[in-house]
Amino acid sequence: MSGAELRWNTNSNQTIVEVAGLSEKTIRQLHEANWQVEDWEKLLSVYAGQRDSIASPGLPAMLGSYCVVDGFIRFQPKFPLEPGVVYRAVFRPARLPGGAESGATDVDSTFLLPTEQRAPTTTVTHVYPSADVLPENLLKFYVHFSAPMRRGHIYEHIQLRDEAEKPLELPFLEIDEELWNPEMTRLTLFIDPGRIKRGVQPLEEIGPVLEAGKKYTLVIDRGWQDARGYPMRKTFRKRFKAGPPDREPIVTSAWHILPPRAGSPDAVRIRLPKPLDHALALRMIRVADSEGRFLPGEASLIIDEREWIFAPAKAWSAGSYHIVVQTLIEDLAGNNIGKPFEIDLFDGVERRLTKETVSLAFQVE
C-alpha cells in the first residue's frame, strides 16, 4: 500500500484530511462497506497535540465525519483546527475492507495551522452620553465597540480619572453579570447609584463620584481583548466636565415636534429640552398612525442626545399621528416621566403619572 498518501486540504474554509492513491477496487469496497464512525476511526484517525509517530495510549481521536469522494477518503473535523496546534493523522491500510493490505505499514502525517498574525483592529466607536458637559448625578455610560468583545474582568480595563489623571475609587457598580447586548458590542456601565442618591450611606460616607465644575476622563484601556483574543487598537478617552445635578422628571409637554410634509420621506423630529438616555430613547419612543398602528422605520438620537428623529420606511400620508413614549424612559440622571430618580417606588411616594405611555399628537399635511 505504498501508494497511499495523506493530504491536508486547506482550500476550503475548514481544513480537511484526505487519503489519496487508493485503487479503484479499494474505493469500491469502501463504498459497499456501510461502515459506522468507529469503523472509520480504526482506518483513519486524526489527533490534536500529537507529534510522535506512536499515538499516546488512550488519546481520543478527533470527532468528525467520513466519506469517500472522487477517489479519496475524506475526513472533515467537527470543529475547525486551531492555529498553533500540531495535528497528526494516521492511516492504517491493514484496516481496509477485505484484508488485502493486512501487512501494510501505517501512513502518518503532521500538520500545523499557522498562527494568525493580525494587527489589532477593534476600537471604541461611541460612548453615550456624547456631550462634553454631563450632570453631576449621571447614572450610566454606554460603550460601543466595533467588534464583539471578550466577557470577564472588564473593570480591570475601565477607569474614571480626575483632572490630575488620578483614578477615582470604585466609581462603577461592579456586578458579576456584565450588561452586554447579545452581540457583545455594547456595554452598559452604571455609576454606583449609592453615590448619586442623597441620604444613602455610600454618598454620605465616600462622597459623590462626580462633582459639578470638575473635569473627568473615562478611560478604556487598549489591553482589553476582543472576542478573538486580540487587544484593542488603541486606548480610548472621553473627556467631560460635570455640570449641575438634574433631579427633575421628564416633561413631554416641553418637547417640540417638527412634523414632515405629506408625500415626503423626511423624518419627524423632536427637539428635547434636555438629553435622553440613548438606548432607551431608541426603544421607548415610537410613531403610531391614527389607528394606533406603529410605523416601521428607523429612529436615531442626535445632537448630544437632544434631538430624536424618525425616518419612516415609506413616504408620509396626510393625516393624524402620535408620538408614543413609555413613561419608564430616562434622562441622563435616570429621571423618568413624572418620577425623579431620587424617589423610590418603595418610598410610598405616589408617582405623578401612572400611565405606561404618554401620547403626543402631530399632523402631517
Stockholm file with secondary structure:
# STOCKHOLM 1.0

chainA/1-365         MSGAELRWNTNSNQTIVEVAGLSEKTIRQLHEANWQVEDWEKLLSVYAGQRDSIASPGLPAMLGSYCVVDGFIRFQPKFPLEPGVVYRAVFRPARLPGGAESGATDVDSTFLLPTEQRAPTTTVTHVYPSADVLPENLLKFYVHFSAPMRRGHIYEHIQLRDEAEKPLELPFLEIDEELWNPEMTRLTLFIDPGRIKRGVQPLEEIGPVLEAGKKYTLVIDRGWQDARGYPMRKTFRKRFKAGPPDREPIVTSAWHILPPRAGSPDAVRIRLPKPLDHALALRMIRVADSEGRFLPGEASLIIDEREWIFAPAKAWSAGSYHIVVQTLIEDLAGNNIGKPFEIDLFDGVERRLTKETVSLAFQVE
#=GR chainA/1-365 SS CTTCEEEEECSSSSCEEEEECCCHHHHHHHHHHCCCHHHHHHHEEEEESCCSSSCCTTCCCCCEEEEEETTEEEEEESSCCCTTCEEEEEECGGGSTTSTTTTCCCEEEEEECCCCCCCCCCCEEEEESCCSEEETTCCEEEEEESSCBCCSCGGGSEEEECTTSCBCSSCBCCCSSCCBCTTSCEEEEEBCGGGTSTTSHHHHHTCCSCCTTCEEEEEECTTCBBTTSCBCSSCEEEEEEEECCCCCCBCGGGCEEECCCTTCCCCEEEECSSCBCHHHHHHHEEEEETTSCBCCEEEEEETTTTEEEEEESSCCCSEEEEEEEETTCCBTTCCBBTBCTTSCGGGTCCCSCCCSEEEEEEEEC
#=GC SS_cons         CTTCEEEEECSSSSCEEEEECCCHHHHHHHHHHCCCHHHHHHHEEEEESCCSSSCCTTCCCCCEEEEEETTEEEEEESSCCCTTCEEEEEECGGGSTTSTTTTCCCEEEEEECCCCCCCCCCCEEEEESCCSEEETTCCEEEEEESSCBCCSCGGGSEEEECTTSCBCSSCBCCCSSCCBCTTSCEEEEEBCGGGTSTTSHHHHHTCCSCCTTCEEEEEECTTCBBTTSCBCSSCEEEEEEEECCCCCCBCGGGCEEECCCTTCCCCEEEECSSCBCHHHHHHHEEEEETTSCBCCEEEEEETTTTEEEEEESSCCCSEEEEEEEETTCCBTTCCBBTBCTTSCGGGTCCCSCCCSEEEEEEEEC
//
